[in-house]
Amino acid sequence: MGSLFRSETMCLAQLFLQSGTAYECLSALGEKGLVQFRDLNQNVSSFQRKFVGEVKRCEELERILAYLVQEINRAHIPLPEGETSPPAPPLKQVLEMQEQLQKLEVELREVTKNKEKLRKNLLELIEYTHMLRVTKTFVRRTVEFEPTYEEFPPLENDSLLDYSCMQRLGAKLGFVSGLINQGKVEAFEKMLWRVCKGYTIVTYAELEEPLEDPETGEVIKWYVFLISFWGEQIGHKVKKICDCYHCHVYPYPNTAEERREIQEGLSTRIQDLYTVLHKTEDYLRQVLCKAAESVYSRVIQVKKMKAIYHMLNMCSFDVTNRCLIAEVWCPEAELHELRRALEEGSRESGAALPSFMNTIPTKETPPTLIRTNRFTEGFQNIVDAYGVGSYREVNPALFTIITFPFLFAVMFGDLGHGFVMFLFALLLVLNENHPRLNQSQEIMRMFFNGRYILLLMGLFSVYTGLIYNDCFSKSVNLFGSRWNVSAMYSSSHSPEERRKMVLWNDSVVRHNRVLQLDPSIPGVFQGPYPLGIDPVWNLATNRLTFLNSFKMKMSVILGIIHMTFGVILGIFNHLHFRKKFNIYLVSIPELLFMLCIFGYLIFMIVYKWLVFSSETSRVAPSILIEFINMFLFPASETNGLYPGQEHVQRLLLVVTALSVPVLFLGKPLFLLWLHNGRSCFGVSRSGYTLVRKDSEEEVSLLGSQDIEGGSNQMEDGCREVTCEEFNFGEILMTQVIHSIEYCLGCISNTASYLRLWALSLAHAQLSDVLWAMLMRIGLRVDTTHGVLLLLPMTALFAVLTVFILLMMEGLSAFLHAIRLHWVEFQNKFYVGAGTKFVPFSFRLLSSKFSDDVA
């Protein structure tokens, strides 16, 4: 897996690829995922590069494949996804694959077009059939009708829509019939009335079942209309209005015989269309099923081919235009695999001249490569969210694996809540290969990606819950309390002890609501509880005061240890980058400043815990007062924690006062002395030393000897100074700002770790309130109605526990733990100004069909 402590050693390699083997060589490199390409054509636009035509061809193939996937999904045909990834297609098969896909696209588009046309015709004929059936009742036409003249016929006996009446009036009557959308009927009628000025008669009838629109395919409700009008000009207006409202207009038969003939013809045509349409759909499904068998491999192959040509566009040609030159970043441990991949590509292409590589020196900072697995990936992502580590600096993720879930558990400590979180994470871990979890929603995928973080957070929360003795806000009596109540009764002691001690009797017990246990009385306190807090504290009225004191001191101790460890890790960075003067002039003064003040505070806390017992607790001095007096130098003498305390504290203050000017001025003055009195032997740039070698064999000597500079400390130190430019003012201001930030940060960061105490207190109190408001009510009800009330109370308690205490409080503790690592811990040694190593790897390409459909 590689080292998680530092990023891997990188080198810049130059690849010489023959024009005929470049495609195969990059295909082999993409399968292995070894190198990151550098763009050698940054000044050339994307449209002017050498392989832009091949990229356009790949995009055309992607468009065709996206169309195929869309049609296959529309036909509800399952898309098979292969377990193995097919290799990039050989150049000889690319043109053949392109011709096959283009031919298949043309055929599919033609068949689909014919199918849509047949379907549209079928829907129009069905609409026509419904229109004829409904309009048959609108107008009465009798076969016995004979045109006769009658002056002033009685209109009340005959309908205005009767064709005989219209002829008797000598008017030329016309009809327009069709279907209109239900939502447009009212506006359509108003428009006809206003435009035609009443010279039209409109009749409507709603169809019983909704029909599919031939144009859009949407199933909607329709109205059948019949418009009677007088005159040709009115007829033209009516037809224009029908077009404006997108009415489906069909010809209206003049006679009953013509209507019958049209209906019979429509019935025959509909049957024929059904038959042809079914055959067309069967043929289309056969074509799509055959295409679905190979569409997965085609999609992957085209993606790989496009990625190869993108990388080839980053390469430059030599003067003969026969050889491509590429520059890549590659881990030194993978150089032999890089050579092997080039040999495989040359062998597959059958070229006479093989491709080869050379390592070249560079002044540029290499990218950062830290190999991770399923377990460490989540913790590395937490660190990378702050900033990708600089090249070869200490990686905080290795220590975050332990410190992050532990600090979370300090704030979240509860045995029950931690166990529920642990079970949830364990379920995700055991089913991590389930395909549905990988394709789940965004929130669920976030939980799944951090499953190992949740697992450790739950496990550590179980541990801290045992230390706090909290399980759903209740204490667990595993080993029996070490406090003995019966020893407080006067009857268990001798008369002499009764006179010296304040003991209990029956009267005291009856008349006092609160009783105090005195640990100084023999037999009352029998020693510390084996693990965590004694369960008797759950009954004490001063429980909160005791736990607050304990958790506050614990938070300060953990925070100072955490920050001191960060400063020590900075020493490893200075040793690795051969800047030993930073150890003496920066790291050691920082450690002295931290330990002489806050380390001494830890010493006082632990010393008071160990030295003072219950018998001497009343004369024990306050740590807060003693710590304040350390800086104020009071005139009157105090008892103190130990003999000679005043001299020790003054010595620590002197050391602290001397470390501050060294921290402010030591490094700038040392670099100024180097610049004025010595010559530079090496060049350092972001921690990466420029090395000029004559052969690859000398690269392996980089870790054992220094070729460019001397081997003594002065020559290592002067690597920080460049011979080209030295700005003492800038260096001084940078160091002063860093020193002020560190000195003030030691105080503010120590106070920031008190959030461990605050969130632990908040979590415990919320859990206690939830128990008191729900479970206690359900448990106190009598047995008659207790079961009926306890079941809903338990369900509500479980739901609120999950959503409030597990999710909301867990998210709060998670964010605070991230802040403690990013701000208080990592700023002591972690720069995070690097760039991530992104290899050219086909495994990074998405293989999901959803990403391919536009």
BABALUM-319366 format. One line per 4 residues: for each residue z, y, x of C-alpha. Coordinates in steps of 0.05 Angstrom, whole numbers, plus 32768, in hexadecimal, padded with zeros to 4 digits. Example, Ala and Ser with C-alpha at 12.3 -4.5 7.8 and 13.67 -1.06 7.14 Angstrom:
BEGIN
809C/7FA6/80F6 | 808F/7FEB/8111
***
This chain:
BEGIN
8000/8000/8000 | 800A/802E/803A | 8045/805A/804B | 8065/8083/8014
808D/80AC/8046 | 8050/80D2/8060 | 8008/80D7/804E | 7FD8/80AB/8075
7FB6/80C3/80B5 | 7F70/80DC/80A6 | 7F33/80E7/80D2 | 7EF1/810A/80C7
7EB6/80DB/80CE | 7E6C/80E9/80D1 | 7E3D/80B7/80B0 | 7DF5/80AF/80C5
7DD0/808F/808B | 7D87/8079/808E | 7D5F/8094/8053 | 7D4F/804E/803C
7D97/8034/8040 | 7DBE/8072/8028 | 7DC0/805B/7FDF | 7DD9/8015/7FF0
7E0C/802E/8022 | 7E2A/8060/7FF1 | 7E2B/8029/7FBC | 7E55/7FFE/7FEB
7E82/8039/7FFC | 7E8C/8048/7FB2 | 7EA2/8001/7FA4 | 7ED7/8004/7FDA
7EEE/804C/7FCE | 7EFC/805C/8017 | 7EE3/80A3/8025 | 7EE1/80E9/8009
7E9F/810D/8014 | 7E9A/8155/802C | 7E64/8181/800E | 7E35/8195/8047
7E08/81BC/8017 | 7E39/81ED/7FFA | 7E07/8227/8001 | 7DD1/8200/7FDB
7DD0/8203/7F8F | 7DD4/81C4/7F67 | 7D8C/81CB/7F50 | 7D70/81D0/7F96
7D8E/8192/7FB5 | 7D67/8156/7FCC | 7D79/8123/7F97 | 7D7B/8150/7F5A
7D41/8129/7F3B | 7D67/80E8/7F40 | 7DA4/8109/7F20 | 7D79/8121/7EE6
7D5E/80DB/7EDE | 7DA5/80C0/7EDA | 7DB7/80F5/7EA7 | 7D7A/80E0/7E7E
7D91/8098/7E80 | 7DD7/80AD/7E6C | 7DB9/80D2/7E30 | 7D93/8093/7E1B
7DD0/8067/7E23 | 7DFA/8099/7DFC | 7DC7/8094/7DC4 | 7DC9/8048/7DC6
7E15/8047/7DC3 | 7E14/8078/7D89 | 7DE4/804C/7D62 | 7E0B/800D/7D72
7E4B/802D/7D5A | 7E28/8045/7D1B | 7E12/7FFE/7D0D | 7E5B/7FE6/7D17
7E47/7FB6/7D4E | 7E80/7FA7/7D7F | 7E74/7FC0/7DC6 | 7E88/7F8D/7DFA
7EAC/7FA8/7E37 | 7EA7/7F7C/7E74 | 7EE3/7F6E/7EA1 | 7EBB/7F75/7EE1
7E96/7FB4/7EF4 | 7E4C/7FA8/7F04 | 7E32/7FC4/7F46 | 7E03/7FFF/7F49
7DBB/7FEA/7F3A | 7D8C/7FE0/7F75 | 7D56/8015/7F7C | 7D21/7FE1/7F6B
7D40/7FD6/7F26 | 7D4B/801F/7F14 | 7D04/802D/7EFC | 7D02/7FEC/7ED6
7D45/7FFC/7EB4 | 7D2C/8042/7EA3 | 7CEC/8027/7E83 | 7D13/7FF4/7E5B
7D44/8027/7E41 | 7D0E/8059/7E30 | 7CE6/8024/7E0B | 7D25/800E/7DE6
7D35/8056/7DD3 | 7CEE/8062/7DB8 | 7CF1/8022/7D8F | 7D36/8031/7D74
7D23/8078/7D61 | 7CE5/8060/7D3E | 7D09/8029/7D18 | 7D43/8058/7D07
7D12/808D/7CEF | 7CEE/805B/7CC3 | 7D30/8042/7CA8 | 7D48/8088/7C97
7D05/8097/7C76 | 7D09/8058/7C4C | 7D50/8067/7C3A | 7D3F/80AE/7C26
7D05/8096/7BFA | 7D33/8062/7BDA | 7D68/8096/7BCA | 7D33/80C5/7BAD
7D18/808E/7B80 | 7D5E/807D/7B69 | 7D6A/80C6/7B58 | 7D27/80C8/7B33
7D3C/808B/7B0A | 7D7E/80AB/7AF6 | 7D5B/80EC/7AE5 | 7D2A/80C9/7AB6
7D62/80A2/7A95 | 7D8C/80DF/7A87 | 7D54/8110/7A72 | 7D3A/80DE/7A3F
7D6F/80F8/7A0F | 7D61/8142/7A1B | 7D1D/8149/79F7 | 7D06/8125/79B8
7CBD/8112/79BB | 7CA0/80EB/7980 | 7C61/80C3/7981 | 7C52/80D5/7938
7C4E/811F/7949 | 7C0F/8141/7931 | 7C05/818A/7942 | 7C03/81B3/7901
7C0A/81FE/78F4 | 7C45/8214/78CC | 7C58/825D/78C3 | 7CA0/826D/78D3
7CBB/8226/78DA | 7D06/821D/78CC | 7D28/821E/7910 | 7D6A/8204/78F7
7D4D/81C0/78E7 | 7D2A/81B5/792B | 7D47/81BC/7971 | 7D2E/81F3/799E
7D21/81BD/79D2 | 7CF3/8197/79A2 | 7CAE/8195/79BE | 7C8E/819A/7978
7CB3/81DB/796A | 7C9A/81F9/79AB | 7C52/81E8/799A | 7C5A/8204/7954
7C6C/8247/7974 | 7C2C/8243/799D | 7C52/8249/79E0 | 7C40/8226/7A21
7C7F/81FE/7A32 | 7C8F/81E2/7A77 | 7CC6/81B6/7A94 | 7CEA/81B1/7AD6
7D1B/8178/7AE1 | 7D46/8160/7B1A | 7D8C/8159/7B38 | 7DBB/818E/7B52
7DFD/818C/7B76 | 7E3A/8191/7B49 | 7E56/81CE/7B6C | 7E16/81F6/7B63
7E0C/81EE/7B18 | 7E2E/822D/7B01 | 7E0C/825B/7B34 | 7DC9/8239/7B26
7DCE/8246/7ADB | 7DE1/8290/7AE5 | 7DA6/829A/7B15 | 7D75/827C/7AE3
7D8F/82A8/7AAC | 7D8B/82E8/7AD5 | 7D47/82DB/7AF4 | 7D23/82BD/7AB8
7D44/82EC/7A85 | 7D52/82B6/7A53 | 7D0C/8296/7A52 | 7D2A/8254/7A69
7D55/821F/7A48 | 7D80/81F6/7A77 | 7D9F/81B3/7A64 | 7DD1/818E/7A91
7DEF/8149/7A93 | 7E1F/812D/7AC7 | 7E0F/80EA/7AE7 | 7E45/80B6/7ADF
7E46/809D/7B28 | 7E3D/80C8/7B67 | 7DFD/80BF/7B8E | 7DEE/80C4/7BD8
7DC7/8102/7BED | 7D84/80EE/7C0D | 7D88/8129/7C3D | 7DD0/8126/7C56
7DE7/80E0/7C43 | 7E25/80FD/7C21 | 7E3C/80DD/7BE0 | 7E46/8115/7BAD
7E46/8121/7B62 | 7E04/8136/7B43 | 7DED/8159/7B03 | 7DAA/814A/7AE2
7D88/8188/7AC6 | 7D4B/8195/7A9B | 7D2F/81DC/7A99 | 7CFF/81F0/7A61
7CD8/8230/7A6D | 7C9F/8258/7A50 | 7C65/8271/7A7A | 7C4C/8263/7AC0
7C6F/829E/7AE1 | 7CB2/8288/7AC7 | 7CA1/8242/7AE1 | 7C95/825C/7B28
7CD8/8281/7B27 | 7CFD/8243/7B0F | 7CDF/8219/7B47 | 7CF2/824C/7B7B
7D3A/824E/7B61 | 7D3D/8202/7B64 | 7D26/8204/7BAD | 7D5A/8239/7BBD
7D93/820E/7BA2 | 7D78/81CF/7BC4 | 7D6C/81AB/7B83 | 7D4A/8167/7B84
7D0F/8174/7B54 | 7CE7/813A/7B39 | 7CA9/813B/7B0B | 7CB8/8135/7AC1
7C8C/8107/7A96 | 7C68/8126/7A5B | 7C67/80EA/7A2D | 7C94/80AE/7A20
7C5D/807F/7A37 | 7C58/80A3/7A7A | 7CA4/80A0/7A80 | 7CA4/8055/7A75
7C6C/804A/7AA8 | 7C91/8075/7ADD | 7CD2/804E/7AD2 | 7CB0/800B/7ADA
7C8D/8023/7B1A | 7CCF/803E/7B35 | 7CF2/7FFC/7B29 | 7CBC/7FD6/7B50
7CBC/8008/7B8A | 7D08/8007/7B8F | 7D08/7FBB/7B95 | 7CD3/7FBD/7BCB
7CF8/7FF4/7BF1 | 7D38/7FCB/7BEF | 7D14/7F8F/7C0D | 7CF2/7FB8/7C44
7D32/7FDE/7C53 | 7D5B/7F9E/7C5C | 7D27/7F81/7C8B | 7D26/7FC2/7CB3
7D72/7FC3/7CB8 | 7D73/7F7A/7CCF | 7D40/7F88/7D05 | 7D66/7FC6/7D1B
7DA7/7F9F/7D1F | 7D86/7F69/7D49 | 7D6C/7F9E/7D7A | 7DB0/7FC0/7D7E
7DD5/7F7D/7D88 | 7DA7/7F6D/7DC2 | 7DB2/7FB2/7DE0 | 7DFD/7FAD/7DD7
7E00/7F70/7E05 | 7DEB/7F98/7E42 | 7DFE/7FE0/7E30 | 7E42/7FDB/7E53
7E25/7FC6/7E96 | 7DED/7FFA/7E8F | 7E1F/8032/7E82 | 7E48/801F/7EBF
7E0B/8017/7EEB | 7DEE/805B/7ED8 | 7E31/807D/7EE5 | 7E35/805E/7F2A
7DEE/8071/7F39 | 7DFA/80B9/7F24 | 7E39/80BC/7F4F | 7E12/80A2/7F8B
7DDD/80D8/7F85 | 7E13/810D/7F7D | 7E2F/80F7/7FBF | 7DEA/80F5/7FDF
7DE1/813D/7FCA | 7E1D/814F/7FF6 | 7DFA/8132/8033 | 7DCB/8157/8061
7D8B/813E/8082 | 7D7D/813E/80CC | 7D41/8162/80EA | 7D13/8126/80DD
7D28/811F/8095 | 7D30/80D4/80A0 | 7D7B/80D1/80A7 | 7DB2/80EC/807A
7DF1/8107/809A | 7E33/8105/8073 | 7E79/811B/8086 | 7EB2/80F6/8067
7EFE/80F4/806B | 7F16/80AD/8076 | 7F5B/808F/8084 | 7F5E/8077/80CC
7F76/8033/80B4 | 7F36/802B/808B | 7F03/803A/80C2 | 7EF2/7FF1/80CC
7EE7/7FE9/8081 | 7EB9/8027/8083 | 7E8F/8007/80B9 | 7E8C/7FC6/8093
7E75/7FEA/8053 | 7E3D/800C/807A | 7E27/7FCA/8097 | 7E26/7FAA/8052
7DFC/7FE2/8035 | 7DCB/7FDE/806F | 7DC6/7F93/8068 | 7DB9/7F97/801C
7D81/7FC9/8025 | 7D60/7FA0/805C | 7D58/7FDB/808A | 7D47/7FCF/80D3
7D74/8009/80EB | 7DBC/8003/80D3 | 7DE6/803F/80BE | 7E21/8051/80EA
7E5B/8082/80EF | 7E81/80AC/8122 | 7EC4/80CF/811F | 7EC3/8119/812F
7EFB/814B/8140 | 7F09/8183/8110 | 7F37/81BF/8105 | 7F39/81B5/80B9
7F76/8199/8097 | 7F67/8153/807B | 7F76/8141/8033 | 7FB7/811E/8021
7FB4/80D4/8011 | 7FF2/80B0/7FF8 | 7FE5/806B/7FDD | 800D/8058/7F9E
8014/801D/7F70 | 8028/8016/7F28 | 8072/8022/7F38 | 806C/805E/7F66
8032/8081/7F44 | 805D/80A4/7F10 | 808E/80C0/7F43 | 8054/80D7/7F6F
8036/80FB/7F34 | 8078/8121/7F2A | 8074/813A/7F72 | 8029/8149/7F6E
8035/8173/7F30 | 805D/81A3/7F5D | 8027/81A2/7F93 | 8000/816F/7FBB
8023/8163/7FFD | 8009/8182/803C | 7FE8/8153/806D | 801B/8123/808D
8059/8146/8074 | 8094/811F/8057 | 8085/8107/8011 | 80BF/8113/7FE0
80A6/80DD/7FB0 | 80C7/80A6/7FDA | 810C/80C4/7FCE | 80FB/80DC/7F87
80F8/8093/7F72 | 8144/8090/7F78 | 815B/80D8/7F72 | 8132/80EB/7F34
814B/80B5/7F04 | 8192/80BD/7F21 | 8196/8108/7F14 | 8178/80FC/7ECF
81AD/80C7/7EC2 | 81E5/80F6/7ED8 | 81CF/8125/7EA0 | 81BE/80EE/7E6E
81F6/80BD/7E7E | 8203/8090/7E42 | 8205/8045/7E43 | 81E7/803C/7DFE
81B0/8071/7E03 | 819D/805A/7E49 | 8198/8011/7E32 | 816A/8024/7DF8
813E/804C/7E28 | 813E/8012/7E59 | 8128/7FE0/7E23 | 80EF/800E/7E0D
80D6/8016/7E54 | 80DE/7FCC/7E62 | 80B3/7FBD/7E25 | 807C/7FEB/7E40
8081/7FCB/7E85 | 807C/7F84/7E6A | 803E/7F97/7E40 | 801E/7FC5/7E73
7FDD/7F9C/7E73 | 7FD4/7FA2/7E28 | 7F92/7FC6/7E1B | 7FAD/7FEC/7DDF
7FE2/800F/7E09 | 7FAE/8028/7E3A | 7F84/8045/7E00 | 7FBE/8061/7DD8
7FCA/80A9/7DC2 | 7FDB/80E0/7DF4 | 8026/80E0/7DE9 | 802B/8094/7DEB
7FFF/8092/7E29 | 802E/80C4/7E4A | 8069/8095/7E3E | 803F/805B/7E57
802C/807D/7E97 | 8075/808D/7EA5 | 8090/8049/7E91 | 80AF/803A/7ED5
80CF/807F/7ED6 | 80ED/8071/7E91 | 8103/802C/7EA9 | 812B/8048/7EE3
8145/8083/7EBA | 8160/8053/7E86 | 817E/8025/7EBC | 81A0/805E/7EE0
81B9/807A/7E9D | 81DA/8037/7E8F | 81FE/803D/7ED2 | 8215/8085/7EC8
8229/8072/7E80 | 8257/803E/7E9E | 8273/8072/7ECE | 827E/80A4/7E95
8295/806A/7E68 | 8268/8085/7E30 | 8243/8058/7DFF | 8229/807F/7DC3
8263/80B0/7DD0 | 8297/8078/7DCF | 82BC/805B/7E0A | 82B8/8011/7E1B
82F9/7FEE/7E2F | 82DD/7FBA/7E60 | 8317/7FB0/7E8F | 8352/7FCB/7E68
8371/8010/7E70 | 839B/801D/7EAE | 83C9/804B/7E86 | 8407/802B/7E68
8424/804E/7E2B | 8462/8022/7E25 | 847B/803A/7E69 | 8486/807F/7E4B
84BE/8066/7E1D | 8505/8073/7E34 | 851B/802D/7E23 | 84F2/8010/7E5C
8515/803A/7E92 | 855B/803E/7EB0 | 858C/8075/7E9D | 8580/809A/7EDE
8535/809B/7ED3 | 8540/80B4/7E8C | 8566/80F0/7EA6 | 8531/8102/7EDA
84F1/80F6/7EB0 | 84D7/810F/7E6E | 84D0/80CE/7E46 | 84C0/80BC/7DFE
84ED/80A3/7DC7 | 84E3/8095/7D7E | 84F3/80DE/7D6B | 84C1/80FA/7D9D
848A/80CC/7D83 | 8498/80DE/7D3A | 849C/8129/7D42 | 8463/8137/7D74
841A/8132/7D62 | 8405/8133/7DAC | 8427/8108/7DE0 | 841C/8110/7E2B
8419/80D7/7E5D | 843B/80E8/7E9F | 841A/80C1/7ED9 | 8455/80D0/7F06
8482/80A3/7EDC | 8482/805C/7EF9 | 8458/802B/7ED1 | 842F/805F/7EAA
83F3/8063/7ED9 | 83E3/8020/7EF9 | 83A8/8035/7F24 | 8360/804B/7F1B
8331/802A/7EEA | 8303/7FF8/7F0D | 82C2/8019/7EF6 | 82BA/8060/7EDD
82E7/8088/7EAF | 8324/8066/7E90 | 8317/805B/7E45 | 835B/807A/7E33
833C/80BF/7E40 | 8312/80B6/7E01 | 8354/80BF/7DDA | 836F/80F9/7E03
836F/8140/7DE9 | 8360/815B/7E2F | 8325/812B/7E38 | 82F2/8162/7E3A
8319/8189/7E6E | 8320/814C/7E9A | 82D6/8138/7E94 | 82BF/8180/7EA0
82E6/8184/7EE1 | 82CC/8140/7EF7 | 8283/814D/7EE6 | 8282/8193/7F02
829C/817C/7F46 | 826D/8141/7F45 | 8231/816F/7F37 | 8243/819C/7F72
824A/8160/7FA1 | 8208/8140/7F8B | 81E3/8183/7F90 | 81FB/8194/7FD6
81EC/814D/7FEF | 81A7/8151/7FCF | 8196/8194/7FEF | 81B2/8180/8033
8186/8142/8032 | 814A/816F/8025 | 815A/8199/8063 | 8161/8159/808D
811C/8142/8074 | 8100/8183/808F | 8116/816D/80D5 | 80E9/8130/80CF
80AF/815F/80C0 | 80BD/8189/80FE | 80C2/814B/8129 | 8081/812F/810F
805A/8170/8118 | 807A/817A/815E | 809C/81BB/814C | 80E0/81AC/816A
80F3/81F5/8170 | 80F5/81F7/8123 | 812C/81C3/8126 | 8158/81EE/8153
8146/8232/8136 | 813D/8221/80EC | 8157/81DD/80D5 | 8199/81DC/80FC
81AD/8223/80E6 | 819B/8210/809F | 81C7/81D2/80A3 | 8201/81F9/80C2
81FC/822F/808B | 81FB/81F9/8055 | 8231/81CC/8070 | 8262/8202/8089
8267/821F/8043 | 8253/81EC/800F | 8260/81AE/8039 | 82A6/81C8/8043
82AC/81D0/7FF7 | 829C/8185/7FEF | 82D0/8176/8025 | 8305/819C/7FFE
82F4/8178/7FBD | 82F7/8133/7FDD | 8335/8144/8006 | 835A/815A/7FC8
8346/811A/7FA3 | 835F/80EF/7FDC | 839E/8112/7FF3 | 83C0/812C/7FB3
83DC/80F9/7F82 | 83FB/80FF/7F3D | 843F/810E/7F5C | 8425/8148/7F86
83EF/8161/7F56 | 841A/819B/7F3E | 841D/81BA/7F84 | 83D3/81AD/7F94
83AE/81EE/7FA1 | 8370/8203/7F7A | 832F/81F4/7F9D | 830E/8231/7F7E
8346/825F/7F97 | 8344/8241/7FDC | 82F8/8247/7FE0 | 82FB/8290/7FCC
8333/829E/7FFE | 8307/8281/8034 | 82DB/82C0/8030 | 8310/82F4/801C
8344/82E6/8053 | 8382/82F4/8028 | 83BD/8317/8049 | 83F1/82E9/802D
83F2/82A1/8045 | 83E3/826A/8013 | 83F9/8222/8013 | 83B3/8208/801F
8398/81C1/801B | 83AA/81AC/8062 | 83CB/81C9/80A0 | 839E/81F7/80C9
8370/8204/808F | 836A/824F/809E | 8351/8243/80E6 | 831F/820F/80D0
8303/823D/809A | 82FC/8277/80CA | 82D8/824B/80FC | 82A8/8235/80C5
829B/827E/80B1 | 828D/8291/80F9 | 825A/8258/8100 | 823B/826D/80BE
8236/82B6/80D4 | 8216/82A1/8116 | 81E3/8274/80F5 | 81C7/82AC/80CA
81AA/82D8/8102 | 818F/829A/8125 | 816D/8287/80E4 | 8151/82CD/80DB
813A/82DE/8122 | 813A/829D/814B | 80F5/8284/813A | 80CF/82C7/813D
80EF/82DA/8180 | 80E0/8295/819D | 8096/8299/8187 | 8092/82E0/81A4
80AD/82C6/81E7 | 807A/828E/81E6 | 8042/82BF/81D7 | 8055/82F0/820F
806B/82C0/8244 | 8044/827E/823B | 7FFD/8268/822B | 7FED/823E/81EF
7FDA/81F6/81F9 | 7FCB/81DF/81B2 | 7FB7/81F8/816E | 7FDC/81E4/8130
7FC2/81F0/80EB | 7FED/81DB/80AF | 800C/81A4/80D8 | 7FCB/8185/80ED
7FBE/8186/8139 | 7F77/818F/8150 | 7F63/8154/817C | 7F24/8152/81A5
7F12/810B/81BA | 7ED7/80EE/81DF | 7ED8/80A9/81BD | 7EF6/8086/8182
7F23/805C/81AE | 7F4A/809A/81C1 | 7F59/80A9/8178 | 7F8C/8070/8177
7FB2/8093/81B0 | 7FC1/80CE/8182 | 8003/80B3/816B | 801D/80A2/81B1
800A/80DD/81DC | 7FF7/8126/81D9 | 7FB4/8132/81FB | 7FA8/817B/81EC
7FED/8197/81FD | 8025/8187/822C | 805C/8156/821D | 8098/8183/8225
80BB/81A8/81ED | 809F/81ED/81FE | 8057/81D4/81FA | 8066/81B3/81B7
8085/81F2/819D | 804C/8220/81B0 | 801D/81F9/8183 | 8032/8227/814A
8016/8264/816C | 7FCB/826E/816D | 7FAB/828D/81AA | 7F7C/82B7/817F
7FAF/82E1/8159 | 7FFA/82ED/815B | 801B/831B/8128 | 8065/8320/8136
8073/834C/80FA | 8055/8319/80CA | 807B/82DF/80E9 | 80BC/8307/80E7
80B3/831A/809E | 80A2/82D3/808B | 80E0/82B7/80AD | 810D/82ED/8090
80F4/82E0/804A | 80FD/8295/8054 | 8144/829F/806F | 8159/82CD/8037
813D/829D/8004 | 8162/8263/8024 | 81A5/8286/802B | 81A4/82A0/7FE4
8186/825F/7FCB | 81C1/8236/7FE7 | 81EE/825C/7FB7 | 81C0/825D/7F7B
81A7/8216/7F85 | 81EE/81FC/7F89 | 81FE/821F/7F48 | 81BD/8203/7F2B
81D7/81BC/7F35 | 820E/81CC/7F03 | 81D9/81BC/7ECF | 81EA/8173/7EDD
822F/8182/7EC0 | 8217/81AE/7E87 | 81E2/817D/7E6D | 8211/8142/7E74
8244/8167/7E4B | 8210/817C/7E17 | 81F6/8134/7E10 | 823D/8118/7E08
8250/814C/7DD4 | 8210/8143/7DAC | 821B/80F8/7DAC | 8263/8102/7D95
824F/8132/7D5D | 8219/8101/7D44 | 824C/80C9/7D42 | 8281/80F3/7D1F
8250/810D/7CEA | 822F/80CB/7CD9 | 824E/808A/7CF1 | 8296/80A0/7CE9
8289/80B2/7CA0 | 8269/806F/7C92 | 82A0/8048/7CB5 | 82D9/806C/7C91
82C2/805C/7C4A | 82E6/8023/7C27 | 82C8/7FDD/7C24 | 82AD/7FE4/7BDD
827A/8019/7BED | 827E/8017/7C39 | 8245/7FE6/7C43 | 8216/800D/7C15
8224/804E/7C3A | 8227/8030/7C80 | 81E0/8015/7C7F | 81BD/8058/7C72
81EE/807B/7CA1 | 81DE/8049/7CD8 | 8193/8052/7CCD | 819A/809E/7CCF
81C6/8099/7D0D | 8191/806E/7D30 | 8158/809E/7D1E | 817D/80DC/7D34
8194/80B9/7D74 | 814C/80A9/7D86 | 812E/80ED/7D75 | 8167/811B/7D8A
818E/80F8/7DC0 | 8158/80CD/7DDF | 8119/80F7/7DD8 | 8131/813F/7DD6
816D/8138/7E04 | 8146/8108/7E30 | 810D/813B/7E36 | 813E/8172/7E47
8160/8148/7E7D | 811B/8133/7E97 | 8104/817C/7E9F | 8145/8191/7EC1
8140/8156/7EF1 | 80F8/816C/7F02 | 8111/81B3/7F0F | 8148/819B/7F3D
8116/8174/7F67 | 80E0/81AA/7F68 | 810B/81E7/7F75 | 814D/81D1/7F93
8137/8194/7FBB | 80EE/8199/7FCF | 80EE/81E2/7FE5 | 811B/81CE/801F
80E4/81A8/8042 | 80A6/819F/8016 | 806B/81CE/801C | 803C/81AD/7FEA
7FFE/81D4/8000 | 7FCF/8199/800C | 7F92/817F/7FE8 | 7F90/813A/7FC9
7F63/8105/7FE7 | 7F2F/80F5/7FB1 | 7F06/80BA/7FC9 | 7EBF/80AA/7FB4
7ED2/806D/7F8A | 7EB0/804D/7F4F | 7EF5/8039/7F34 | 7F00/8083/7F22
7EC5/8082/7EF3 | 7ED5/807B/7EAA | 7EBB/803B/7E89 | 7ECB/804F/7E41
7E92/8055/7E10 | 7EB4/808F/7DED | 7EA8/80BA/7E2A | 7E5E/80AC/7E28
7E4E/80BF/7DE1 | 7E40/8109/7DDA
***
